Amino acid sequence: MDSTPVNWEALDTLVIDFAKSENLMEDWSASSPSSSPSSSSSYHSRLIIRRIRRSLEVGDIDAAIDLLRLHAPSILEDHRILFRLQKQKFIELLRKGTTEDRDSAIECLRMALAPCALDAYPEAYEEFKHVLLALIYDKDDQCSPVANEWSERKRSDLAGLLSSMLRAHLHAYDPVFSMSLRYLISIHRAYCLRQGATSPISDLTERLLLEERDPPATPQDTLYEVPPFDEVDIQALAHAVELTRQGAIDSLRFAKGDLFQAFQNELCRMKLDIPLIDQLVREYCVYRGIIDSDGSPENNTDVTSMQGIDAEVRCASDPTSNHEDCSTSGSQQIENLIVSQRNKLPRNGERSKRKRWRGRYDESSYMPDAPLEEHSKQEHSICTIVSTMSKEKQGSQKLSVFDISYMEDKFEILLGMKELASKGMAAEVVEEVNALDPNFFAQNSVLLFQLKQVEFLKLVSSGDYSAALRVACSHLGPLAASDPTLLKPLKETLLALLKPNEDALGNALPLHALAASLQVAVGRKLGVEEPQLMKIMRATLYTHNEWFKLQMCKDRFEGLLRIDSLKEVNTPFIATVSTSRSYADSCRGSSQVTISSGTKMSEDGSSPTQASSGDVICDESAILKVMEFLALPRADAIHLLAQYNGNAETVIQQLFA
């Protein structure tokens, strides 16, 4: 499976926003976590929801109700919710098994549950009479008519439902990054399933995005009397988050017709493995120089080992590896060069800008006005990163101080080279890389070409045309002669000589993209693999592109989730093997407009739209009609319409004939 160029600067922004929103990082100089008032408010709202959820999952219904009264009293005005809470409280009191608790359960039945059952919802009174059977059937009797009521699954279902309702009520949505990750992974899975393709990141995505979802928040009866929703919105929501048509309608009703709020509600129902996502974010932040890896020896071991260990150990664990630096002499040569270059690359200035990783702490330590005193106030990190590679190397022993220092040196050298490349200091980068490995550019000729492009354009910008031509003759020309794919970017680069008054370097080269590519390539040479998150983003952005090619429409939600910014990689002169830029451009926007060769789309997407499949042009209304009546995905609807000359009525008649 191919991959898509990624704007790593845009991903940095999303990841930093996520880490700050979840209070996972802080400045070295700060005495407390730094966050904006709005993000802090959202953070504390999410903590409230998590605490209510945790109380329900352990069966502490009174604690959950107390928190609701304190932070979201209007939720308890919904008699449907109050009835379900009181019913669960009745079961939990019986579950305790003591005579005193049984008496409390009967009191709950008389004073709270029975009154709620009268006006909660039509089926509530029947449910009330049914749950009375729990008084005579034991909780361990799996064949009893109330075995389902005794099931602890009821706790998690109720907790999920309350979480869904509270997120919308408190506007406590997850950070954009985590919502984008859910969305991209779900599309990635759908694409691979439809195309019969093998996912290169399936081991990660299966662990990261869980199959189970929270129950949907249901609209109140008063919201059912609403105008009909646009079928475009219904189908867009249904297929974006894998809902039935009725499920999409209910979601829109709960959001009072707000498509984007409904979309966020549905995305946040999808469950992520939180410790794993924290681990991926921390790994990425260390690699990109966003956070400092300094701290306790345990922290250093965890972070650096996630990236990989020295080449000799990697080679020993992978006997099929063919890396040249896997020999003892090669590894020792690189080690000596690393030690000798510790102070050559600029590090201190950049290091001072880095944040400090806090990790995710017990929520009760940060609860404002928390009414439950019995919860612990001590901070307990739940983001301990398990170092599997270091365990393979050292068993149960920790890495030595020298090993830790040596791995830190690798990171600092990589970050130093990345910084030089970001500033356009190509000659210095080439010198440093050659000092590490004289054969590196022989195996990475495209990277050398790109660096020499930077050097050439920098000289053109300064007016030194003679030196620029020497670089072209000595390096760019020979490299293009040995690799025909470099001829086109070479010609485009030479055109800079015709525009001497323009900033050729600034206009032509995405230096941050080049710096990221260099960091990955040199890192592999040093035994430092790229972060898992980078692999996930490349693969999922590629399948996002391909998925919407199949749908023949733009993604209405990519702007909301900043997916469009992740694809904004300008590469006018840089030599690349392949790029999906043209499609990323055509798909940018927030309105669903079908791509068509015969219809020009307006900027706001308000013009009539059509989709072409072969020689048949399908009207957008016909596509929607087939999707609605036959409950088909968009791509299948277009395929059927193409067989019947774009006539929706004919398609429906043929299938029902």
C-alpha positions as CSV (number, residue, x, y, z in Angstrom):
1,M,0.0,0.0,0.0
2,D,1.3,3.4,-1.0
3,S,1.6,6.4,1.4
4,T,0.8,10.1,1.1
5,P,3.2,13.1,1.8
6,V,2.3,14.5,5.2
7,N,2.7,18.1,6.4
8,W,4.5,17.3,9.6
9,E,4.4,20.9,10.8
10,A,0.6,20.7,10.8
11,L,0.7,17.4,12.6
12,D,3.0,19.0,15.2
13,T,0.4,21.6,15.8
14,L,-2.4,19.0,16.3
15,V,-0.3,16.9,18.6
16,I,0.8,19.8,20.7
17,D,-2.8,20.9,21.0
18,F,-3.8,17.4,22.1
19,A,-1.0,17.1,24.7
20,K,-1.8,20.6,26.1
21,S,-5.5,20.0,26.1
22,E,-5.0,16.8,28.1
23,N,-2.4,18.4,30.4
24,L,0.2,15.9,29.2
25,M,3.1,18.4,28.9
26,E,4.3,21.6,30.5
27,D,7.1,24.1,30.0
28,W,10.4,23.6,31.8
29,S,10.0,27.1,33.3
30,A,6.3,26.6,34.3
31,S,5.4,25.7,37.8
32,S,2.0,24.4,36.7
33,P,0.5,23.0,33.5
34,S,0.0,25.7,30.8
35,S,-3.2,25.8,28.9
36,S,-5.6,28.4,27.6
37,P,-8.8,29.1,29.6
38,S,-11.0,27.5,27.0
39,S,-8.8,24.3,26.8
40,S,-8.6,24.2,30.6
41,S,-12.4,24.4,30.9
42,S,-12.8,21.6,28.3
43,Y,-10.2,19.6,30.1
44,H,-12.0,19.8,33.5
45,S,-15.3,19.0,31.8
46,R,-13.8,15.9,30.4
47,L,-12.4,15.0,33.8
48,I,-15.9,15.4,35.2
49,I,-17.3,13.0,32.6
50,R,-14.6,10.5,33.2
51,R,-15.2,10.5,36.9
52,I,-19.0,10.1,36.4
53,R,-18.2,7.3,34.1
54,R,-15.9,5.6,36.5
55,S,-18.4,5.9,39.3
56,L,-21.1,4.2,37.2
57,E,-18.7,1.4,36.0
58,V,-18.0,0.4,39.6
59,G,-21.6,0.6,40.6
60,D,-21.4,3.8,42.7
61,I,-24.6,5.3,41.5
62,D,-25.0,7.8,44.3
63,A,-21.6,9.3,43.6
64,A,-22.5,9.7,39.9
65,I,-25.8,11.4,40.8
66,D,-24.0,13.7,43.2
67,L,-21.6,14.7,40.5
68,L,-24.4,15.3,38.0
69,R,-26.2,17.5,40.5
70,L,-23.1,19.5,41.0
71,H,-21.9,19.9,37.4
72,A,-24.9,19.1,35.1
73,P,-28.2,19.2,37.0
74,S,-30.3,19.6,33.9
75,I,-29.3,16.0,32.9
76,L,-31.3,14.8,35.9
77,E,-34.4,16.7,34.7
78,D,-34.6,14.1,31.9
79,H,-36.8,11.4,33.5
80,R,-35.5,8.8,31.1
81,I,-32.0,9.2,32.5
82,L,-33.1,9.5,36.1
83,F,-35.2,6.3,35.8
84,R,-32.2,4.3,34.4
85,L,-30.0,5.6,37.2
86,Q,-32.5,4.7,39.9
87,K,-33.0,1.3,38.4
88,Q,-29.3,0.6,38.4
89,K,-29.0,1.9,42.0
90,F,-31.7,-0.6,43.0
91,I,-29.7,-3.5,41.4
92,E,-26.4,-2.3,43.0
93,L,-28.0,-2.2,46.4
94,L,-29.3,-5.8,46.0
95,R,-25.9,-6.9,44.6
96,K,-24.3,-6.0,47.9
97,G,-26.3,-8.8,49.6
98,T,-26.6,-7.6,53.1
99,T,-30.0,-7.2,54.9
100,E,-29.4,-3.5,55.4
101,D,-28.7,-3.0,51.7
102,R,-31.7,-5.0,50.8
103,D,-33.9,-2.8,52.9
104,S,-32.3,0.3,51.2
105,A,-33.1,-1.3,47.8
106,I,-36.8,-1.6,48.8
107,E,-36.7,2.0,50.0
108,C,-35.2,3.1,46.7
109,L,-37.9,1.1,44.9
110,R,-40.7,2.9,46.8
111,M,-39.4,6.4,47.0
112,A,-37.5,6.9,43.7
113,L,-37.8,4.1,41.1
114,A,-41.6,3.8,41.2
115,P,-42.4,7.5,40.8
116,C,-39.8,7.8,37.9
117,A,-41.4,4.8,36.1
118,L,-44.7,6.6,35.7
119,D,-43.5,9.3,33.4
120,A,-40.0,8.3,32.1
121,Y,-41.0,6.8,28.8
122,P,-43.8,4.4,27.6
123,E,-42.0,1.2,28.3
124,A,-40.6,2.3,31.7
125,Y,-43.4,0.9,33.8
126,E,-43.1,-2.5,32.2
127,E,-39.3,-2.4,32.8
128,F,-40.1,-1.4,36.5
129,K,-42.3,-4.4,37.0
130,H,-39.7,-6.7,35.3
131,V,-36.8,-5.5,37.5
132,L,-38.8,-6.4,40.6
133,L,-38.0,-10.0,39.8
134,A,-34.4,-9.3,41.0
135,L,-35.8,-9.5,44.5
136,I,-36.3,-13.2,44.2
137,Y,-33.8,-14.3,41.5
138,D,-30.1,-14.6,42.6
139,K,-27.5,-12.5,40.8
140,D,-25.5,-15.7,39.9
141,D,-28.5,-17.4,38.3
142,Q,-27.6,-17.1,34.6
143,C,-30.9,-18.6,33.5
144,S,-33.2,-16.2,35.4
145,P,-35.4,-13.8,33.5
146,V,-33.5,-10.9,35.0
147,A,-30.0,-12.2,34.3
148,N,-29.5,-9.2,31.9
149,E,-30.4,-6.8,34.7
150,W,-27.8,-8.3,37.0
151,S,-25.1,-8.2,34.2
152,E,-22.3,-5.7,34.9
153,R,-22.6,-4.8,31.2
154,K,-25.5,-2.7,32.2
155,R,-23.1,-0.5,34.2
156,S,-20.9,0.2,31.2
157,D,-23.9,0.8,28.9
158,L,-25.3,3.3,31.3
159,A,-21.9,4.9,31.8
160,G,-21.5,5.2,28.0
161,L,-24.9,6.7,27.5
162,L,-24.3,9.4,30.2
163,S,-20.9,10.1,28.7
164,S,-22.4,10.7,25.3
165,M,-25.0,13.0,26.7
166,L,-22.6,14.9,28.9
167,R,-20.1,15.5,26.1
168,A,-22.8,17.4,24.1
169,H,-24.3,19.1,27.1
170,L,-20.9,20.4,28.4
171,H,-19.4,20.8,25.0
172,A,-16.5,18.7,26.2
173,Y,-15.4,17.2,23.0
174,D,-12.1,15.4,22.6
175,P,-9.2,17.3,21.1
176,V,-9.2,17.5,17.3
177,F,-6.2,15.2,17.0
178,S,-7.9,12.3,18.7
179,M,-11.1,12.8,16.7
180,S,-9.1,13.0,13.4
181,L,-7.3,9.8,14.4
182,R,-10.6,7.9,15.0
183,Y,-12.0,9.1,11.7
184,L,-8.9,8.3,9.6
185,I,-8.5,4.9,11.1
186,S,-12.2,4.0,10.5
187,I,-11.9,5.1,6.9
188,H,-8.7,3.1,6.6
189,R,-10.4,0.0,7.8
190,A,-13.4,0.5,5.5
191,Y,-11.1,1.1,2.5
192,C,-9.0,-2.0,3.2
193,L,-12.1,-4.2,3.7
194,R,-13.7,-2.9,0.5
195,Q,-10.6,-3.3,-1.7
196,G,-9.4,-6.5,-0.1
197,A,-6.1,-4.8,0.8
198,T,-3.8,-5.8,3.6
199,S,-3.2,-2.9,6.0
200,P,0.5,-2.3,6.9
201,I,-0.6,-0.8,10.2
202,S,-3.3,-3.3,11.2
203,D,-1.5,-4.3,14.4
204,L,-1.6,-0.7,15.6
205,T,-5.0,0.3,14.4
206,E,-6.7,-2.8,15.9
207,R,-5.3,-1.9,19.3
208,L,-5.7,1.8,19.0
209,L,-9.4,2.1,17.8
210,L,-11.6,-0.4,19.7
211,E,-14.6,-2.0,18.0
212,E,-17.0,-1.1,20.9
213,R,-18.7,2.3,20.9
214,D,-20.6,4.2,23.6
215,P,-24.4,4.0,23.2
216,P,-25.8,7.0,21.2
217,A,-27.4,9.9,23.1
218,T,-31.1,9.8,22.3
219,P,-33.1,13.0,21.6
220,Q,-35.9,13.9,23.9
221,D,-39.5,13.5,22.7
222,T,-39.8,17.3,22.2
223,L,-37.1,17.2,19.6
224,Y,-38.9,14.7,17.4
225,E,-41.2,17.5,16.0
226,V,-38.5,19.0,13.7
227,P,-38.4,19.8,10.0
228,P,-37.0,17.1,7.8
229,F,-33.2,17.1,7.4
230,D,-31.4,17.5,4.1
231,E,-30.8,14.0,2.6
232,V,-27.3,15.2,1.8
233,D,-26.6,15.7,5.5
234,I,-28.2,12.4,6.5
235,Q,-26.1,10.4,4.0
236,A,-22.9,12.3,4.7
237,L,-23.2,11.6,8.5
238,A,-24.3,8.0,8.0
239,H,-21.4,7.0,5.8
240,A,-18.8,9.1,7.6
241,V,-19.3,7.3,11.0
242,E,-21.0,4.1,9.8
243,L,-24.5,4.7,11.0
244,T,-27.8,3.5,9.6
245,R,-30.0,6.1,8.0
246,Q,-32.3,6.2,11.0
247,G,-29.3,6.4,13.3
248,A,-28.0,9.4,11.4
249,I,-31.5,11.0,11.7
250,D,-31.6,10.4,15.4
251,S,-28.1,11.9,15.8
252,L,-29.1,15.0,13.9
253,R,-32.2,15.3,16.0
254,F,-30.2,15.2,19.2
255,A,-27.8,17.9,17.7
256,K,-30.9,20.0,16.7
257,G,-29.9,19.7,13.1
258,D,-26.3,20.8,13.5
259,L,-24.4,18.4,11.2
260,F,-20.9,19.1,12.6
261,Q,-22.0,18.8,16.2
262,A,-23.7,15.5,15.3
263,F,-20.5,14.3,13.6
264,Q,-18.4,15.2,16.7
265,N,-20.9,13.4,19.0
266,E,-20.6,10.3,16.9
267,L,-16.8,10.4,16.6
268,C,-16.4,10.7,20.4
269,R,-18.6,7.6,20.9
270,M,-15.7,5.6,19.3
271,K,-13.3,4.3,22.0
272,L,-9.6,4.8,21.8
273,D,-6.9,3.0,23.8
274,I,-5.9,6.0,25.8
275,P,-2.6,4.7,27.2
276,L,-1.6,3.7,23.7
277,I,-2.4,7.0,22.1
278,D,-0.4,8.8,24.9
279,Q,2.5,6.5,24.2
280,L,2.4,7.2,20.5
281,V,2.1,11.0,21.1
282,R,5.1,10.9,23.5
283,E,7.2,8.9,21.1
284,Y,6.4,11.4,18.3
285,C,7.1,14.4,20.5
286,V,10.5,13.2,21.5
287,Y,11.4,12.3,17.9
288,R,10.3,15.7,16.6
289,G,12.0,17.7,19.5
290,I,8.7,19.0,20.9
291,I,9.4,17.6,24.4
292,D,12.7,16.9,26.1
293,S,13.7,13.4,26.8
294,D,15.6,14.4,30.0
295,G,14.3,13.4,33.4
296,S,14.7,10.3,35.4
297,P,16.6,7.3,34.0
298,E,13.4,5.4,33.8
299,N,11.8,8.1,31.6
300,N,14.9,8.1,29.3
301,T,14.8,4.4,29.0
302,D,11.1,4.3,28.1
303,V,11.3,7.1,25.4
304,T,14.4,6.2,23.6
305,S,13.8,2.5,23.5
306,M,10.5,3.2,21.8
307,Q,12.5,4.6,18.9
308,G,14.9,1.7,18.7
309,I,18.3,0.7,20.1
310,D,21.7,0.7,18.6
311,A,22.2,-1.0,15.2
312,E,24.1,-4.0,16.6
313,V,21.2,-5.0,18.9
314,R,18.7,-4.4,16.1
315,C,20.6,-6.6,13.8
316,A,21.0,-9.3,16.4
317,S,17.2,-9.4,16.9
318,D,16.6,-9.5,13.2
319,P,19.0,-12.0,11.5
320,T,17.5,-11.2,8.1
321,S,18.5,-7.5,8.3
322,N,20.8,-6.3,5.6
323,H,21.9,-3.0,7.1
324,E,25.6,-2.2,6.6
325,D,26.0,-0.8,10.0
326,C,25.0,-4.0,11.7
327,S,28.6,-5.3,12.0
328,T,30.5,-4.7,15.2
329,S,33.0,-2.5,13.5
330,G,30.3,-0.5,11.7
331,S,28.4,0.0,14.9
332,Q,31.6,1.0,16.7
333,Q,32.5,3.5,14.0
334,I,29.1,5.2,14.2
335,E,29.3,5.2,18.0
336,N,32.7,6.9,17.9
337,L,31.5,9.5,15.4
338,I,28.4,10.2,17.6
339,V,30.6,10.8,20.6
340,S,33.0,13.0,18.6
341,Q,30.1,15.2,17.3
342,R,28.3,15.7,20.6
343,N,29.0,19.4,20.6
344,K,29.2,20.2,16.9
345,L,25.5,20.6,16.2
346,P,23.4,23.4,17.6
347,R,21.3,22.0,20.5
348,N,21.0,24.3,23.5
349,G,18.9,27.0,21.8
350,E,16.4,24.5,20.5
351,R,16.4,22.4,23.6
352,S,15.4,25.3,25.8
353,K,12.2,25.6,23.7
354,R,11.1,22.1,24.4
355,K,8.3,21.1,26.8
356,R,8.4,18.7,29.7
357,W,6.2,15.6,29.6
358,R,3.9,15.2,32.6
359,G,2.0,12.1,31.6
360,R,-1.7,11.5,32.3
361,Y,-2.5,11.6,36.0
362,D,-5.4,10.4,38.2
363,E,-8.3,12.7,37.4
364,S,-9.4,13.2,40.9
365,S,-6.2,15.1,41.7
366,Y,-7.4,17.9,39.3
367,M,-11.1,17.9,39.9
368,P,-12.5,21.4,40.8
369,D,-14.9,21.4,43.7
370,A,-14.9,17.6,43.8
371,P,-17.6,16.5,46.3
372,L,-16.3,13.0,46.9
373,E,-13.5,13.1,49.5
374,E,-13.0,9.4,49.6
375,H,-11.1,9.4,46.2
376,S,-7.4,9.5,46.5
377,K,-5.7,12.9,46.0
378,Q,-2.3,11.5,45.1
379,E,-1.1,11.6,41.5
380,H,-0.6,8.2,39.9
381,S,0.6,8.2,36.4
382,I,-1.3,5.8,34.1
383,C,0.9,6.5,31.1
384,T,3.8,4.2,31.9
385,I,5.4,3.2,28.7
386,V,6.6,-0.4,28.5
387,S,10.0,-0.7,26.9
388,T,9.8,-4.0,25.0
389,M,13.0,-3.5,23.1
390,S,15.1,-2.6,26.1
391,K,13.7,-5.7,27.8
392,E,15.0,-7.8,24.9
393,K,18.4,-6.2,25.3
394,Q,18.7,-6.1,29.1
395,G,16.2,-8.5,30.4
396,S,14.8,-7.1,33.6
397,Q,17.8,-4.8,34.1
398,K,17.7,-1.0,33.4
399,L,19.9,0.5,30.8
400,S,23.2,1.9,32.0
401,V,23.9,5.6,32.3
402,F,26.3,5.3,29.3
403,D,23.6,3.6,27.2
404,I,21.1,6.3,28.0
405,S,23.6,9.0,27.2
406,Y,24.5,7.3,24.0
407,M,20.9,7.1,22.8
408,E,20.3,10.7,23.8
409,D,23.3,11.7,21.6
410,K,21.6,10.0,18.7
411,F,18.4,12.0,19.2
412,E,20.3,15.2,19.6
413,I,22.3,14.7,16.5
414,L,19.1,13.9,14.5
415,L,17.4,17.0,15.9
416,G,20.4,19.1,15.2
417,M,20.5,17.9,11.5
418,K,16.8,18.5,11.3
419,E,17.2,22.1,12.5
420,L,20.0,22.8,10.1
421,A,17.9,21.5,7.2
422,S,14.9,23.5,8.3
423,K,17.1,26.7,8.1
424,G,18.3,25.8,4.6
425,M,21.9,25.1,5.7
426,A,22.3,22.4,3.1
427,A,26.1,22.4,2.8
428,E,26.4,22.0,6.6
429,V,24.0,19.1,6.6
430,V,25.8,17.3,3.8
431,E,29.1,17.7,5.7
432,E,27.6,16.4,9.0
433,V,26.0,13.4,7.3
434,N,29.2,12.5,5.4
435,A,31.1,12.6,8.7
436,L,28.6,10.1,10.1
437,D,28.6,7.8,7.1
438,P,30.5,8.6,3.8
439,N,28.3,6.1,2.0
440,F,24.9,7.5,3.1
441,F,24.2,9.6,0.0
442,A,25.2,6.8,-2.3
443,Q,22.2,5.0,-1.0
444,N,20.0,8.2,-0.7
445,S,20.7,10.1,-3.9
446,V,17.3,11.8,-4.0
447,L,18.0,13.3,-0.6
448,L,21.4,14.6,-1.8
449,F,19.7,16.0,-4.9
450,Q,17.1,17.9,-2.7
451,L,19.9,19.3,-0.4
452,K,21.8,20.5,-3.4
453,Q,18.6,22.0,-4.8
454,V,18.5,24.0,-1.5
455,E,22.1,25.0,-1.9
456,F,21.6,26.0,-5.5
457,L,18.6,28.1,-4.8
458,K,20.2,29.7,-1.8
459,L,23.1,30.9,-4.0
460,V,20.7,32.2,-6.6
461,S,18.8,34.2,-4.0
462,S,22.1,35.7,-2.8
463,G,23.0,36.6,-6.4
464,D,26.0,34.3,-6.6
465,Y,25.1,32.7,-10.0
466,S,28.6,31.3,-10.7
467,A,28.7,29.3,-7.5
468,A,25.1,28.2,-8.1
469,L,26.0,26.9,-11.6
470,R,29.1,25.0,-10.1
471,V,26.7,23.3,-7.7
472,A,24.4,22.4,-10.6
473,C,27.3,21.1,-12.8
474,S,29.1,19.2,-10.0
475,H,26.1,17.6,-8.3
476,L,22.6,18.2,-9.7
477,G,23.5,17.3,-13.3
478,P,25.3,14.1,-12.5
479,L,22.6,13.0,-10.1
480,A,19.9,13.6,-12.7
481,A,21.9,11.8,-15.3
482,S,22.0,8.7,-13.2
483,D,18.3,9.0,-12.2
484,P,15.9,10.1,-15.0
485,T,13.1,10.9,-12.5
486,L,15.3,13.9,-11.4
487,L,15.5,15.5,-14.8
488,K,12.1,17.3,-14.5
489,P,12.8,18.8,-11.1
490,L,16.3,19.8,-12.3
491,K,14.8,21.8,-15.2
492,E,12.4,23.5,-12.8
493,T,15.2,24.3,-10.5
494,L,17.3,25.9,-13.2
495,L,14.4,28.2,-14.1
496,A,15.2,30.1,-10.9
497,L,18.0,31.7,-12.8
498,L,15.4,33.5,-14.9
499,K,13.9,35.2,-11.8
500,P,16.8,36.7,-9.9
501,N,14.8,39.2,-8.0
502,E,12.5,36.6,-6.4
503,D,13.1,34.6,-3.2
504,A,13.7,31.3,-5.0
505,L,14.5,29.5,-1.8
506,G,11.5,30.7,0.1
507,N,9.0,30.2,-2.8
508,A,10.2,26.8,-4.0
509,L,11.3,24.6,-1.2
510,P,9.3,23.1,1.7
511,L,12.3,22.9,4.0
512,H,10.4,21.4,6.9
513,A,9.4,18.4,4.7
514,L,13.0,18.0,3.6
515,A,14.2,18.1,7.2
516,A,11.7,15.5,8.2
517,S,12.7,13.2,5.4
518,L,16.4,13.6,6.3
519,Q,15.7,12.9,10.0
520,V,13.9,9.6,9.1
521,A,16.6,8.5,6.7
522,V,19.6,9.3,8.9
523,G,17.7,8.0,12.0
524,R,17.4,4.6,10.3
525,K,21.1,4.6,9.8
526,L,21.7,5.2,13.5
527,G,19.2,2.6,14.5
528,V,16.4,5.1,15.4
529,E,13.2,4.1,13.7
530,E,10.6,6.7,12.8
531,P,7.7,7.0,15.3
532,Q,4.7,4.7,14.8
533,L,2.4,7.7,14.6
534,M,4.2,8.9,11.4
535,K,3.5,5.5,9.8
536,I,-0.1,5.7,10.9
537,M,-0.6,9.1,9.4
538,R,1.0,8.3,6.1
539,A,-1.1,5.2,5.6
540,T,-4.4,6.6,6.7
541,L,-4.1,9.9,4.7
542,Y,-3.4,7.8,1.6
543,T,-6.5,5.6,2.2
544,H,-8.5,8.8,2.9
545,N,-7.5,10.1,-0.5
546,E,-8.4,6.8,-2.2
547,W,-11.7,6.4,-0.3
548,F,-13.0,9.7,-1.5
549,K,-11.9,9.0,-5.1
550,L,-14.2,6.0,-4.9
551,Q,-17.0,8.1,-3.4
552,M,-16.4,10.8,-6.2
553,C,-16.9,13.6,-3.7
554,K,-15.2,15.8,-1.2
555,D,-15.0,15.0,2.4
556,R,-17.3,17.4,4.2
557,F,-15.5,17.0,7.5
558,E,-11.8,17.2,6.6
559,G,-11.7,20.9,7.3
560,L,-13.3,20.5,10.7
561,L,-10.7,17.8,11.6
562,R,-7.8,19.7,10.0
563,I,-7.1,16.8,7.6
564,D,-6.8,19.2,4.7
565,S,-3.9,20.9,6.5
566,L,-2.1,17.6,7.0
567,K,-2.1,17.2,3.2
568,E,-0.8,20.7,2.4
569,V,2.7,19.8,1.3
570,N,3.9,22.2,-1.4
571,T,6.6,20.6,-3.5
572,P,7.0,22.7,-6.7
573,F,10.7,22.1,-7.2
574,I,11.6,19.3,-4.8
575,A,12.2,15.9,-6.4
576,T,9.6,13.4,-5.2
577,V,8.9,9.9,-6.3
578,S,5.1,10.3,-6.0
579,T,2.6,12.8,-4.6
580,S,-1.1,13.0,-4.0
581,R,-1.1,16.8,-4.0
582,S,-3.4,17.2,-7.0
583,Y,-6.1,15.2,-5.3
584,A,-5.6,16.9,-2.0
585,D,-6.2,20.2,-3.7
586,S,-9.3,19.0,-5.5
587,C,-10.8,17.7,-2.3
588,R,-10.2,20.7,0.0
589,G,-13.4,22.3,1.3
590,S,-16.2,21.8,3.8
591,S,-19.1,21.2,1.5
592,Q,-19.9,17.9,-0.2
593,V,-19.5,18.4,-3.9
594,T,-19.2,15.5,-6.3
595,I,-16.1,15.6,-8.5
596,S,-17.1,15.9,-12.2
597,S,-15.2,16.4,-15.4
598,G,-18.3,18.0,-16.9
599,T,-19.4,20.4,-14.2
600,K,-17.3,23.2,-12.7
601,M,-17.6,23.5,-9.0
602,S,-18.0,26.9,-7.3
603,E,-15.9,28.0,-4.3
604,D,-18.8,27.5,-1.9
605,G,-20.0,24.3,-3.5
606,S,-23.4,25.8,-4.3
607,S,-23.5,24.9,-8.0
608,P,-25.3,21.8,-9.3
609,T,-23.1,18.8,-9.1
610,Q,-22.7,15.6,-11.1
611,A,-20.5,12.5,-11.0
612,S,-19.1,10.8,-14.0
613,S,-18.5,7.0,-14.2
614,G,-17.2,6.0,-17.5
615,D,-19.3,7.7,-20.2
616,V,-22.3,8.1,-17.9
617,I,-22.9,11.3,-15.9
618,C,-24.9,10.7,-12.7
619,D,-26.9,13.6,-11.2
620,E,-26.3,14.2,-7.5
621,S,-30.0,13.8,-6.7
622,A,-30.0,10.4,-8.4
623,I,-27.1,9.3,-6.3
624,L,-28.7,10.3,-3.1
625,K,-32.0,8.6,-4.1
626,V,-30.3,5.3,-4.7
627,M,-28.3,5.6,-1.5
628,E,-31.5,6.4,0.5
629,F,-33.8,3.7,-0.9
630,L,-31.3,0.9,-1.2
631,A,-29.1,1.8,1.8
632,L,-26.0,1.6,-0.3
633,P,-22.6,3.3,0.0
634,R,-22.1,6.1,-2.4
635,A,-19.6,4.3,-4.6
636,D,-22.0,1.3,-5.0
637,A,-24.8,3.7,-5.9
638,I,-22.7,5.4,-8.6
639,H,-21.7,2.0,-10.0
640,L,-25.3,0.9,-10.3
641,L,-26.4,4.2,-11.9
642,A,-23.7,3.8,-14.5
643,Q,-25.2,0.5,-15.5
644,Y,-28.6,2.1,-16.0
645,N,-27.7,5.4,-17.7
646,G,-27.9,7.4,-14.5
647,N,-31.6,6.7,-14.0
648,A,-32.4,6.2,-10.3
649,E,-36.0,5.0,-10.9
650,T,-34.7,2.3,-13.2
651,V,-32.1,1.1,-10.7
652,I,-34.7,0.8,-7.9
653,Q,-37.3,-0.9,-10.2
654,Q,-34.7,-3.5,-11.4
655,L,-33.6,-4.4,-7.9
656,F,-37.1,-4.7,-6.6
657,A,-38.5,-6.5,-9.7
